[in-house]
């Protein structure tokens, strides 16, 4: 906490799932702690975005590999008392959205989400108690 305010990184990619990153999830923890952050949210690029996971894999294996950066970051965060939260970034027709709230089990349970429209994505995430935020307004 800095000056009575919490500082969280809310849009972060790992090399385990996002093609644009060269940093493993666990490697972020000490750096962000040193910078005075109170926690991070891993939001790797999902299926229709700049995803680095092989999309030809069976859905459970795709999701398992996709969440590996988050799981590594969370494990390291737990060792050091640093909160790590799960999210993802999805691209729909050129618009990118950050999804917060639902956990990895939501991905495993929704194989058809890779074809959802904006409305379908919003409604499903909202029904699960989550939030959808435009990533790059």
N, CA, C and O atoms as a GROMACS GRO file, in nm:
protein
  548
    1UNK      N    1   0.085  -0.116   0.000
    1UNK     CA    2   0.000   0.000   0.000
    1UNK      C    3   0.090   0.123   0.000
    1UNK      O    4   0.184   0.133   0.079
    2UNK      N    5   0.061   0.216  -0.090
    2UNK     CA    6   0.136   0.341  -0.100
    2UNK      C    7   0.040   0.456  -0.073
    2UNK      O    8  -0.063   0.469  -0.140
    3UNK      N    9   0.072   0.539   0.027
    3UNK     CA   10  -0.013   0.653   0.062
    3UNK      C   11  -0.158   0.613   0.084
    3UNK      O   12  -0.249   0.684   0.042
    4UNK      N   13  -0.180   0.499   0.149
    4UNK     CA   14  -0.316   0.456   0.179
    4UNK      C   15  -0.390   0.398   0.060
    4UNK      O   16  -0.511   0.374   0.069
    5UNK      N   17  -0.321   0.376  -0.052
    5UNK     CA   18  -0.386   0.322  -0.172
    5UNK      C   19  -0.317   0.191  -0.211
    5UNK      O   20  -0.197   0.173  -0.191
    6UNK      N   21  -0.396   0.102  -0.266
    6UNK     CA   22  -0.342  -0.025  -0.313
    6UNK      C   23  -0.292  -0.010  -0.456
    6UNK      O   24  -0.351   0.063  -0.536
    7UNK      N   25  -0.184  -0.080  -0.486
    7UNK     CA   26  -0.125  -0.075  -0.620
    7UNK      C   27  -0.121  -0.217  -0.677
    7UNK      O   28  -0.048  -0.302  -0.627
    8UNK      N   29  -0.200  -0.240  -0.782
    8UNK     CA   30  -0.206  -0.370  -0.848
    8UNK      C   31  -0.176  -0.356  -0.996
    8UNK      O   32  -0.221  -0.261  -1.061
    9UNK      N   33  -0.101  -0.450  -1.049
    9UNK     CA   34  -0.085  -0.462  -1.194
    9UNK      C   35  -0.204  -0.543  -1.242
    9UNK      O   36  -0.225  -0.656  -1.198
   10UNK      N   37  -0.283  -0.486  -1.333
   10UNK     CA   38  -0.410  -0.549  -1.374
   10UNK      C   39  -0.408  -0.607  -1.515
   10UNK      O   40  -0.511  -0.657  -1.562
   11UNK      N   41  -0.294  -0.602  -1.583
   11UNK     CA   42  -0.287  -0.646  -1.722
   11UNK      C   43  -0.146  -0.696  -1.748
   11UNK      O   44  -0.057  -0.618  -1.784
   12UNK      N   45  -0.126  -0.825  -1.728
   12UNK     CA   46   0.009  -0.881  -1.734
   12UNK      C   47   0.009  -1.014  -1.809
   12UNK      O   48  -0.079  -1.098  -1.789
   13UNK      N   49   0.109  -1.034  -1.894
   13UNK     CA   50   0.120  -1.155  -1.975
   13UNK      C   51   0.245  -1.234  -1.937
   13UNK      O   52   0.347  -1.177  -1.897
   14UNK      N   53   0.236  -1.367  -1.949
   14UNK     CA   54   0.350  -1.455  -1.924
   14UNK      C   55   0.390  -1.524  -2.055
   14UNK      O   56   0.309  -1.536  -2.147
   15UNK      N   57   0.514  -1.568  -2.060
   15UNK     CA   58   0.562  -1.637  -2.180
   15UNK      C   59   0.501  -1.776  -2.193
   15UNK      O   60   0.508  -1.837  -2.300
   16UNK      N   61   0.441  -1.828  -2.086
   16UNK     CA   62   0.382  -1.960  -2.094
   16UNK      C   63   0.254  -1.962  -2.178
   16UNK      O   64   0.215  -2.067  -2.228
   17UNK      N   65   0.190  -1.846  -2.194
   17UNK     CA   66   0.063  -1.844  -2.269
   17UNK      C   67   0.053  -1.731  -2.372
   17UNK      O   68  -0.022  -1.745  -2.468
   18UNK      N   69   0.124  -1.623  -2.354
   18UNK     CA   70   0.112  -1.510  -2.446
   18UNK      C   71   0.235  -1.499  -2.534
   18UNK      O   72   0.348  -1.496  -2.485
   19UNK      N   73   0.214  -1.493  -2.664
   19UNK     CA   74   0.323  -1.487  -2.760
   19UNK      C   75   0.406  -1.359  -2.748
   19UNK      O   76   0.519  -1.354  -2.796
   20UNK      N   77   0.351  -1.256  -2.685
   20UNK     CA   78   0.419  -1.127  -2.674
   20UNK      C   79   0.507  -1.114  -2.551
   20UNK      O   80   0.573  -1.011  -2.534
   21UNK      N   81   0.510  -1.214  -2.465
   21UNK     CA   82   0.588  -1.205  -2.341
   21UNK      C   83   0.710  -1.294  -2.347
   21UNK      O   84   0.711  -1.398  -2.413
   22UNK      N   85   0.813  -1.252  -2.276
   22UNK     CA   86   0.931  -1.337  -2.263
   22UNK      C   87   0.963  -1.366  -2.116
   22UNK      O   88   1.074  -1.408  -2.082
   23UNK      N   89   0.863  -1.345  -2.027
   23UNK     CA   90   0.883  -1.361  -1.884
   23UNK      C   91   0.792  -1.470  -1.827
   23UNK      O   92   0.670  -1.463  -1.845
   24UNK      N   93   0.849  -1.570  -1.759
   24UNK     CA   94   0.766  -1.669  -1.691
   24UNK      C   95   0.690  -1.604  -1.575
   24UNK      O   96   0.739  -1.507  -1.515
   25UNK      N   97   0.574  -1.655  -1.544
   25UNK     CA   98   0.490  -1.598  -1.440
   25UNK      C   99   0.562  -1.580  -1.307
   25UNK      O  100   0.551  -1.475  -1.244
   26UNK      N  101   0.635  -1.681  -1.265
   26UNK     CA  102   0.700  -1.674  -1.134
   26UNK      C  103   0.805  -1.564  -1.126
   26UNK      O  104   0.835  -1.516  -1.016
   27UNK      N  105   0.861  -1.523  -1.239
   27UNK     CA  106   0.967  -1.422  -1.238
   27UNK      C  107   0.916  -1.281  -1.212
   27UNK      O  108   0.995  -1.190  -1.187
   28UNK      N  109   0.786  -1.260  -1.218
   28UNK     CA  110   0.731  -1.127  -1.192
   28UNK      C  111   0.726  -1.093  -1.043
   28UNK      O  112   0.729  -0.975  -1.006
   29UNK      N  113   0.717  -1.192  -0.958
   29UNK     CA  114   0.683  -1.168  -0.818
   29UNK      C  115   0.784  -1.080  -0.746
   29UNK      O  116   0.744  -0.977  -0.690
   30UNK      N  117   0.911  -1.115  -0.747
   30UNK     CA  118   1.009  -1.035  -0.672
   30UNK      C  119   1.019  -0.894  -0.729
   30UNK      O  120   1.033  -0.798  -0.653
   31UNK      N  121   1.011  -0.881  -0.859
   31UNK     CA  122   1.021  -0.747  -0.921
   31UNK      C  123   0.904  -0.658  -0.877
   31UNK      O  124   0.926  -0.543  -0.839
   32UNK      N  125   0.784  -0.710  -0.881
   32UNK     CA  126   0.668  -0.629  -0.844
   32UNK      C  127   0.663  -0.603  -0.693
   32UNK      O  128   0.612  -0.499  -0.650
   33UNK      N  129   0.714  -0.695  -0.615
   33UNK     CA  130   0.724  -0.670  -0.471
   33UNK      C  131   0.823  -0.556  -0.446
   33UNK      O  132   0.797  -0.466  -0.366
   34UNK      N  133   0.937  -0.562  -0.515
   34UNK     CA  134   1.038  -0.456  -0.499
   34UNK      C  135   0.985  -0.319  -0.542
   34UNK      O  136   1.027  -0.216  -0.488
   35UNK      N  137   0.895  -0.318  -0.638
   35UNK     CA  138   0.837  -0.192  -0.686
   35UNK      C  139   0.726  -0.139  -0.594
   35UNK      O  140   0.676  -0.028  -0.615
   36UNK      N  141   0.687  -0.217  -0.494
   36UNK     CA  142   0.586  -0.173  -0.399
   36UNK      C  143   0.444  -0.210  -0.434
   36UNK      O  144   0.350  -0.156  -0.376
   37UNK      N  145   0.426  -0.301  -0.529
   37UNK     CA  146   0.291  -0.345  -0.566
   37UNK      C  147   0.232  -0.432  -0.456
   37UNK      O  148   0.305  -0.500  -0.384
   38UNK      N  149   0.101  -0.430  -0.446
   38UNK     CA  150   0.030  -0.513  -0.349
   38UNK      C  151  -0.016  -0.645  -0.408
   38UNK      O  152  -0.056  -0.735  -0.334
   39UNK      N  153  -0.011  -0.660  -0.541
   39UNK     CA  154  -0.050  -0.782  -0.608
   39UNK      C  155  -0.055  -0.762  -0.758
   39UNK      O  156  -0.036  -0.651  -0.809
   40UNK      N  157  -0.080  -0.872  -0.828
   40UNK     CA  158  -0.089  -0.869  -0.974
   40UNK      C  159  -0.206  -0.955  -1.021
   40UNK      O  160  -0.254  -1.042  -0.949
   41UNK      N  161  -0.249  -0.928  -1.143
   41UNK     CA  162  -0.350  -1.010  -1.209
   41UNK      C  163  -0.289  -1.058  -1.341
   41UNK      O  164  -0.258  -0.977  -1.428
   42UNK      N  165  -0.273  -1.188  -1.354
   42UNK     CA  166  -0.222  -1.244  -1.479
   42UNK      C  167  -0.338  -1.248  -1.579
   42UNK      O  168  -0.442  -1.309  -1.551
   43UNK      N  169  -0.321  -1.184  -1.693
   43UNK     CA  170  -0.425  -1.178  -1.796
   43UNK      C  171  -0.365  -1.215  -1.931
   43UNK      O  172  -0.359  -1.133  -2.023
   44UNK      N  173  -0.321  -1.338  -1.943
   44UNK     CA  174  -0.261  -1.383  -2.069
   44UNK      C  175  -0.361  -1.376  -2.184
   44UNK      O  176  -0.483  -1.383  -2.164
   45UNK      N  177  -0.306  -1.361  -2.304
   45UNK     CA  178  -0.388  -1.360  -2.426
   45UNK      C  179  -0.452  -1.497  -2.444
   45UNK      O  180  -0.384  -1.600  -2.442
   46UNK      N  181  -0.584  -1.497  -2.463
   46UNK     CA  182  -0.656  -1.623  -2.475
   46UNK      C  183  -0.668  -1.666  -2.621
   46UNK      O  184  -0.595  -1.617  -2.707
   47UNK      N  185  -0.757  -1.754  -2.648
   47UNK     CA  186  -0.769  -1.830  -2.771
   47UNK      C  187  -0.763  -1.745  -2.899
   47UNK      O  188  -0.687  -1.779  -2.991
   48UNK      N  189  -0.839  -1.638  -2.907
   48UNK     CA  190  -0.846  -1.559  -3.031
   48UNK      C  191  -0.750  -1.442  -3.032
   48UNK      O  192  -0.749  -1.362  -3.126
   49UNK      N  193  -0.669  -1.432  -2.930
   49UNK     CA  194  -0.574  -1.322  -2.922
   49UNK      C  195  -0.433  -1.368  -2.956
   49UNK      O  196  -0.414  -1.464  -3.031
   50UNK      N  197  -0.336  -1.301  -2.901
   50UNK     CA  198  -0.195  -1.329  -2.925
   50UNK      C  199  -0.148  -1.444  -2.835
   50UNK      O  200  -0.049  -1.433  -2.763
   51UNK      N  201  -0.222  -1.552  -2.842
   51UNK     CA  202  -0.199  -1.669  -2.758
   51UNK      C  203  -0.081  -1.750  -2.812
   51UNK      O  204  -0.069  -1.771  -2.933
   52UNK      N  205   0.005  -1.795  -2.722
   52UNK     CA  206   0.119  -1.875  -2.762
   52UNK      C  207   0.100  -2.024  -2.741
   52UNK      O  208   0.193  -2.101  -2.760
   53UNK      N  209  -0.020  -2.065  -2.702
   53UNK     CA  210  -0.049  -2.206  -2.679
   53UNK      C  211  -0.106  -2.266  -2.808
   53UNK      O  212  -0.188  -2.204  -2.875
   54UNK      N  213  -0.063  -2.386  -2.840
   54UNK     CA  214  -0.108  -2.457  -2.960
   54UNK      C  215  -0.260  -2.480  -2.956
   54UNK      O  216  -0.309  -2.552  -2.869
   55UNK      N  217  -0.332  -2.418  -3.047
   55UNK     CA  218  -0.478  -2.426  -3.050
   55UNK      C  219  -0.531  -2.558  -3.104
   55UNK      O  220  -0.651  -2.583  -3.099
   56UNK      N  221  -0.443  -2.643  -3.154
   56UNK     CA  222  -0.488  -2.774  -3.202
   56UNK      C  223  -0.492  -2.878  -3.089
   56UNK      O  224  -0.538  -2.990  -3.110
   57UNK      N  225  -0.446  -2.841  -2.972
   57UNK     CA  226  -0.450  -2.933  -2.858
   57UNK      C  227  -0.595  -2.960  -2.816
   57UNK      O  228  -0.682  -2.875  -2.839
   58UNK      N  229  -0.622  -3.074  -2.757
   58UNK     CA  230  -0.755  -3.097  -2.699
   58UNK      C  231  -0.782  -2.988  -2.594
   58UNK      O  232  -0.690  -2.941  -2.527
   59UNK      N  233  -0.909  -2.948  -2.582
   59UNK     CA  234  -0.945  -2.835  -2.496
   59UNK      C  235  -0.886  -2.843  -2.355
   59UNK      O  236  -0.828  -2.745  -2.309
   60UNK      N  237  -0.898  -2.955  -2.284
   60UNK     CA  238  -0.842  -2.959  -2.148
   60UNK      C  239  -0.692  -2.935  -2.144
   60UNK      O  240  -0.642  -2.868  -2.054
   61UNK      N  241  -0.620  -2.987  -2.243
   61UNK     CA  242  -0.475  -2.965  -2.247
   61UNK      C  243  -0.443  -2.820  -2.284
   61UNK      O  244  -0.351  -2.761  -2.228
   62UNK      N  245  -0.520  -2.764  -2.378
   62UNK     CA  246  -0.502  -2.623  -2.414
   62UNK      C  247  -0.517  -2.535  -2.288
   62UNK      O  248  -0.431  -2.452  -2.260
   63UNK      N  249  -0.625  -2.555  -2.215
   63UNK     CA  250  -0.650  -2.474  -2.095
   63UNK      C  251  -0.540  -2.498  -1.992
   63UNK      O  252  -0.492  -2.402  -1.931
   64UNK      N  253  -0.500  -2.621  -1.973
   64UNK     CA  254  -0.395  -2.652  -1.876
   64UNK      C  255  -0.266  -2.577  -1.908
   64UNK      O  256  -0.203  -2.521  -1.819
   65UNK      N  257  -0.229  -2.575  -2.032
   65UNK     CA  258  -0.107  -2.501  -2.072
   65UNK      C  259  -0.130  -2.351  -2.062
   65UNK      O  260  -0.041  -2.276  -2.022
   66UNK      N  261  -0.251  -2.307  -2.098
   66UNK     CA  262  -0.282  -2.164  -2.091
   66UNK      C  263  -0.268  -2.111  -1.948
   66UNK      O  264  -0.215  -2.001  -1.929
   67UNK      N  265  -0.314  -2.184  -1.851
   67UNK     CA  266  -0.312  -2.134  -1.712
   67UNK      C  267  -0.178  -2.156  -1.642
   67UNK      O  268  -0.163  -2.116  -1.526
   68UNK      N  269  -0.081  -2.218  -1.707
   68UNK     CA  270   0.045  -2.252  -1.640
   68UNK      C  271   0.123  -2.129  -1.593
   68UNK      O  272   0.185  -2.134  -1.487
   69UNK      N  273   0.121  -2.020  -1.667
   69UNK     CA  274   0.190  -1.898  -1.622
   69UNK      C  275   0.128  -1.842  -1.497
   69UNK      O  276   0.198  -1.801  -1.404
   70UNK      N  277  -0.004  -1.840  -1.494
   70UNK     CA  278  -0.076  -1.795  -1.374
   70UNK      C  279  -0.043  -1.886  -1.256
   70UNK      O  280  -0.013  -1.837  -1.147
   71UNK      N  281  -0.049  -2.017  -1.276
   71UNK     CA  282  -0.023  -2.110  -1.165
   71UNK      C  283   0.118  -2.095  -1.111
   71UNK      O  284   0.139  -2.100  -0.990
   72UNK      N  285   0.216  -2.077  -1.200
   72UNK     CA  286   0.354  -2.056  -1.155
   72UNK      C  287   0.367  -1.926  -1.076
   72UNK      O  288   0.433  -1.923  -0.972
   73UNK      N  289   0.302  -1.820  -1.125
   73UNK     CA  290   0.306  -1.692  -1.053
   73UNK      C  291   0.238  -1.704  -0.918
   73UNK      O  292   0.288  -1.654  -0.818
   74UNK      N  293   0.123  -1.770  -0.916
   74UNK     CA  294   0.050  -1.786  -0.790
   74UNK      C  295   0.131  -1.866  -0.688
   74UNK      O  296   0.137  -1.829  -0.570
   75UNK      N  297   0.193  -1.974  -0.734
   75UNK     CA  298   0.275  -2.056  -0.644
   75UNK      C  299   0.388  -1.973  -0.582
   75UNK      O  300   0.411  -1.979  -0.462
   76UNK      N  301   0.457  -1.895  -0.665
   76UNK     CA  302   0.565  -1.811  -0.614
   76UNK      C  303   0.510  -1.701  -0.524
   76UNK      O  304   0.570  -1.669  -0.421
   77UNK      N  305   0.398  -1.645  -0.560
   77UNK     CA  306   0.334  -1.543  -0.478
   77UNK      C  307   0.294  -1.598  -0.341
   77UNK      O  308   0.311  -1.530  -0.240
   78UNK      N  309   0.242  -1.718  -0.337
   78UNK     CA  310   0.203  -1.780  -0.210
   78UNK      C  311   0.324  -1.800  -0.119
   78UNK      O  312   0.315  -1.781   0.002
   79UNK      N  313   0.436  -1.839  -0.177
   79UNK     CA  314   0.559  -1.857  -0.099
   79UNK      C  315   0.604  -1.726  -0.035
   79UNK      O  316   0.661  -1.725   0.074
   80UNK      N  317   0.577  -1.615  -0.104
   80UNK     CA  318   0.628  -1.485  -0.059
   80UNK      C  319   0.521  -1.395   0.000
   80UNK      O  320   0.549  -1.280   0.036
   81UNK      N  321   0.397  -1.445   0.010
   81UNK     CA  322   0.290  -1.364   0.066
   81UNK      C  323   0.245  -1.251  -0.025
   81UNK      O  324   0.210  -1.143   0.022
   82UNK      N  325   0.245  -1.277  -0.154
   82UNK     CA  326   0.212  -1.176  -0.255
   82UNK      C  327   0.092  -1.225  -0.336
   82UNK      O  328   0.101  -1.330  -0.400
   83UNK      N  329  -0.019  -1.153  -0.336
   83UNK     CA  330  -0.140  -1.198  -0.406
   83UNK      C  331  -0.126  -1.198  -0.559
   83UNK      O  332  -0.077  -1.103  -0.619
   84UNK      N  333  -0.169  -1.309  -0.617
   84UNK     CA  334  -0.173  -1.324  -0.763
   84UNK      C  335  -0.313  -1.370  -0.800
   84UNK      O  336  -0.361  -1.472  -0.750
   85UNK      N  337  -0.378  -1.295  -0.887
   85UNK     CA  338  -0.515  -1.326  -0.928
   85UNK      C  339  -0.517  -1.369  -1.075
   85UNK      O  340  -0.426  -1.339  -1.152
   86UNK      N  341  -0.623  -1.440  -1.111
   86UNK     CA  342  -0.639  -1.494  -1.246
   86UNK      C  343  -0.734  -1.409  -1.329
   86UNK      O  344  -0.837  -1.362  -1.281
   87UNK      N  345  -0.698  -1.392  -1.452
   87UNK     CA  346  -0.784  -1.331  -1.552
   87UNK      C  347  -0.736  -1.375  -1.689
   87UNK      O  348  -0.648  -1.460  -1.699
   88UNK      N  349  -0.794  -1.319  -1.793
   88UNK     CA  350  -0.744  -1.346  -1.927
   88UNK      C  351  -0.785  -1.232  -2.018
   88UNK      O  352  -0.871  -1.151  -1.984
   89UNK      N  353  -0.722  -1.227  -2.133
   89UNK     CA  354  -0.752  -1.126  -2.234
   89UNK      C  355  -0.799  -1.197  -2.360
   89UNK      O  356  -0.729  -1.284  -2.413
   90UNK      N  357  -0.917  -1.161  -2.407
   90UNK     CA  358  -0.971  -1.223  -2.528
   90UNK      C  359  -0.992  -1.118  -2.635
   90UNK      O  360  -1.028  -1.003  -2.608
   91UNK      N  361  -0.971  -1.160  -2.757
   91UNK     CA  362  -0.988  -1.074  -2.874
   91UNK      C  363  -1.114  -1.119  -2.947
   91UNK      O  364  -1.130  -1.236  -2.981
   92UNK      N  365  -1.204  -1.024  -2.970
   92UNK     CA  366  -1.324  -1.052  -3.048
   92UNK      C  367  -1.331  -0.948  -3.159
   92UNK      O  368  -1.359  -0.830  -3.134
   93UNK      N  369  -1.306  -0.992  -3.281
   93UNK     CA  370  -1.313  -0.905  -3.399
   93UNK      C  371  -1.228  -0.780  -3.383
   93UNK      O  372  -1.270  -0.670  -3.419
   94UNK      N  373  -1.106  -0.796  -3.329
   94UNK     CA  374  -1.014  -0.685  -3.316
   94UNK      C  375  -1.023  -0.606  -3.187
   94UNK      O  376  -0.936  -0.524  -3.159
   95UNK      N  377  -1.127  -0.628  -3.108
   95UNK     CA  378  -1.140  -0.565  -2.976
   95UNK      C  379  -1.088  -0.662  -2.871
   95UNK      O  380  -1.121  -0.781  -2.874
   96UNK      N  381  -1.009  -0.612  -2.778
   96UNK     CA  382  -0.955  -0.699  -2.673
   96UNK      C  383  -1.018  -0.663  -2.539
   96UNK      O  384  -1.034  -0.546  -2.505
   97UNK      N  385  -1.054  -0.769  -2.465
   97UNK     CA  386  -1.123  -0.754  -2.339
   97UNK      C  387  -1.050  -0.828  -2.229
   97UNK      O  388  -1.006  -0.941  -2.248
   98UNK      N  389  -1.037  -0.764  -2.114
   98UNK     CA  390  -0.982  -0.828  -1.995
   98UNK      C  391  -1.098  -0.886  -1.916
   98UNK      O  392  -1.200  -0.820  -1.894
   99UNK      N  393  -1.083  -1.009  -1.874
   99UNK     CA  394  -1.187  -1.079  -1.798
   99UNK      C  395  -1.132  -1.104  -1.658
   99UNK      O  396  -1.026  -1.162  -1.640
  100UNK      N  397  -1.208  -1.058  -1.559
  100UNK     CA  398  -1.172  -1.075  -1.419
  100UNK      C  399  -1.284  -1.148  -1.346
  100UNK      O  400  -1.402  -1.125  -1.374
  101UNK      N  401  -1.248  -1.233  -1.254
  101UNK     CA  402  -1.348  -1.297  -1.168
  101UNK      C  403  -1.352  -1.448  -1.180
  101UNK      O  404  -1.310  -1.517  -1.088
  102UNK      N  405  -1.401  -1.501  -1.292
  102UNK     CA  406  -1.407  -1.647  -1.303
  102UNK      C  407  -1.265  -1.708  -1.301
  102UNK      O  408  -1.171  -1.649  -1.354
  103UNK      N  409  -1.254  -1.823  -1.241
  103UNK     CA  410  -1.125  -1.890  -1.233
  103UNK      C  411  -1.102  -1.986  -1.348
  103UNK      O  412  -1.184  -1.995  -1.439
  104UNK      N  413  -0.992  -2.059  -1.344
  104UNK     CA  414  -0.960  -2.154  -1.450
  104UNK      C  415  -1.070  -2.256  -1.477
  104UNK      O  416  -1.087  -2.301  -1.590
  105UNK      N  417  -1.146  -2.294  -1.373
  105UNK     CA  418  -1.252  -2.392  -1.392
  105UNK      C  419  -1.357  -2.343  -1.493
  105UNK      O  420  -1.421  -2.424  -1.560
  106UNK      N  421  -1.374  -2.211  -1.502
  106UNK     CA  422  -1.466  -2.151  -1.600
  106UNK      C  423  -1.420  -2.184  -1.742
  106UNK      O  424  -1.502  -2.214  -1.829
  107UNK      N  425  -1.290  -2.176  -1.766
  107UNK     CA  426  -1.236  -2.208  -1.898
  107UNK      C  427  -1.256  -2.355  -1.932
  107UNK      O  428  -1.301  -2.388  -2.042
  108UNK      N  429  -1.224  -2.442  -1.839
  108UNK     CA  430  -1.243  -2.585  -1.862
  108UNK      C  431  -1.388  -2.618  -1.896
  108UNK      O  432  -1.415  -2.704  -1.980
  109UNK      N  433  -1.481  -2.549  -1.832
  109UNK     CA  434  -1.625  -2.580  -1.846
  109UNK      C  435  -1.690  -2.516  -1.968
  109UNK      O  436  -1.805  -2.546  -1.998
  110UNK      N  437  -1.618  -2.429  -2.039
  110UNK     CA  438  -1.680  -2.353  -2.148
  110UNK      C  439  -1.600  -2.364  -2.278
  110UNK      O  440  -1.548  -2.264  -2.328
  111UNK      N  441  -1.592  -2.483  -2.329
  111UNK     CA  442  -1.517  -2.508  -2.452
  111UNK      C  443  -1.564  -2.419  -2.568
  111UNK      O  444  -1.483  -2.381  -2.653
  112UNK      N  445  -1.692  -2.386  -2.573
  112UNK     CA  446  -1.745  -2.305  -2.683
  112UNK      C  447  -1.712  -2.158  -2.671
  112UNK      O  448  -1.743  -2.081  -2.762
  113UNK      N  449  -1.650  -2.116  -2.562
  113UNK     CA  450  -1.621  -1.974  -2.542
  113UNK      C  451  -1.529  -1.918  -2.651
  113UNK      O  452  -1.528  -1.797  -2.674
  114UNK      N  453  -1.455  -2.002  -2.716
  114UNK     CA  454  -1.366  -1.955  -2.823
  114UNK      C  455  -1.444  -1.904  -2.944
  114UNK      O  456  -1.386  -1.844  -3.035
  115UNK      N  457  -1.576  -1.928  -2.946
  115UNK     CA  458  -1.662  -1.881  -3.056
  115UNK      C  459  -1.763  -1.777  -3.011
  115UNK      O  460  -1.844  -1.731  -3.092
  116UNK      N  461  -1.761  -1.738  -2.885
  116UNK     CA  462  -1.862  -1.646  -2.833
  116UNK      C  463  -1.856  -1.509  -2.898
  116UNK      O  464  -1.750  -1.461  -2.937
  117UNK      N  465  -1.972  -1.448  -2.910
  117UNK     CA  466  -1.980  -1.307  -2.951
  117UNK      C  467  -1.948  -1.221  -2.829
  117UNK      O  468  -1.934  -1.273  -2.718
  118UNK      N  469  -1.937  -1.091  -2.849
  118UNK     CA  470  -1.916  -1.001  -2.736
  118UNK      C  471  -2.027  -1.017  -2.632
  118UNK      O  472  -2.000  -1.026  -2.512
  119UNK      N  473  -2.150  -1.021  -2.678
  119UNK     CA  474  -2.264  -1.032  -2.587
  119UNK      C  475  -2.260  -1.165  -2.511
  119UNK      O  476  -2.281  -1.168  -2.390
  120UNK      N  477  -2.234  -1.274  -2.583
  120UNK     CA  478  -2.229  -1.404  -2.516
  120UNK      C  479  -2.119  -1.408  -2.410
  120UNK      O  480  -2.138  -1.461  -2.301
  121UNK      N  481  -2.004  -1.352  -2.445
  121UNK     CA  482  -1.894  -1.346  -2.349
  121UNK      C  483  -1.935  -1.266  -2.226
  121UNK      O  484  -1.919  -1.312  -2.113
  122UNK      N  485  -1.988  -1.146  -2.249
  122UNK     CA  486  -2.029  -1.061  -2.138
  122UNK      C  487  -2.131  -1.131  -2.049
  122UNK      O  488  -2.117  -1.132  -1.927
  123UNK      N  489  -2.233  -1.189  -2.110
  123UNK     CA  490  -2.340  -1.252  -2.032
  123UNK      C  491  -2.289  -1.370  -1.951
  123UNK      O  492  -2.328  -1.388  -1.835
  124UNK      N  493  -2.202  -1.452  -2.011
  124UNK     CA  494  -2.150  -1.569  -1.939
  124UNK      C  495  -2.057  -1.527  -1.824
  124UNK      O  496  -2.064  -1.583  -1.715
  125UNK      N  497  -1.972  -1.431  -1.850
  125UNK     CA  498  -1.881  -1.384  -1.745
  125UNK      C  499  -1.960  -1.316  -1.634
  125UNK      O  500  -1.934  -1.339  -1.516
  126UNK      N  501  -2.056  -1.233  -1.671
  126UNK     CA  502  -2.140  -1.164  -1.572
  126UNK      C  503  -2.218  -1.266  -1.487
  126UNK      O  504  -2.226  -1.252  -1.365
  127UNK      N  505  -2.274  -1.368  -1.552
  127UNK     CA  506  -2.348  -1.471  -1.479
  127UNK      C  507  -2.259  -1.547  -1.380
  127UNK      O  508  -2.307  -1.598  -1.279
  128UNK      N  509  -2.130  -1.552  -1.411
  128UNK     CA  510  -2.034  -1.620  -1.322
  128UNK      C  511  -1.979  -1.525  -1.216
  128UNK      O  512  -1.890  -1.562  -1.139
  129UNK      N  513  -2.031  -1.402  -1.211
  129UNK     CA  514  -1.987  -1.305  -1.111
  129UNK      C  515  -1.865  -1.227  -1.150
  129UNK      O  516  -1.803  -1.163  -1.065
  130UNK      N  517  -1.828  -1.230  -1.278
  130UNK     CA  518  -1.708  -1.162  -1.323
  130UNK      C  519  -1.734  -1.030  -1.391
  130UNK      O  520  -1.848  -0.984  -1.401
  131UNK      N  521  -1.626  -0.968  -1.436
  131UNK     CA  522  -1.631  -0.839  -1.504
  131UNK      C  523  -1.555  -0.848  -1.636
  131UNK      O  524  -1.455  -0.918  -1.647
  132UNK      N  525  -1.605  -0.775  -1.735
  132UNK     CA  526  -1.542  -0.763  -1.866
  132UNK      C  527  -1.504  -0.617  -1.885
  132UNK      O  528  -1.589  -0.528  -1.874
  133UNK      N  529  -1.377  -0.591  -1.914
  133UNK     CA  530  -1.328  -0.455  -1.931
  133UNK      C  531  -1.252  -0.447  -2.063
  133UNK      O  532  -1.169  -0.533  -2.093
  134UNK      N  533  -1.279  -0.343  -2.141
  134UNK     CA  534  -1.207  -0.329  -2.267
  134UNK      C  535  -1.060  -0.304  -2.235
  134UNK      O  536  -1.027  -0.216  -2.156
  135UNK      N  537  -0.971  -0.382  -2.297
  135UNK     CA  538  -0.827  -0.376  -2.264
  135UNK      C  539  -0.757  -0.255  -2.320
  135UNK      O  540  -0.668  -0.199  -2.255
  136UNK      N  541  -0.795  -0.212  -2.438
  136UNK     CA  542  -0.724  -0.103  -2.504
  136UNK      C  543  -0.824  -0.003  -2.562
  136UNK      O  544  -0.841   0.005  -2.684
  137UNK      N  545  -0.891   0.072  -2.474
  137UNK     CA  546  -0.994   0.164  -2.527
  137UNK      C  547  -0.934   0.277  -2.608
  137UNK      O  548  -1.007   0.363  -2.659
   0.00000   0.00000   0.00000
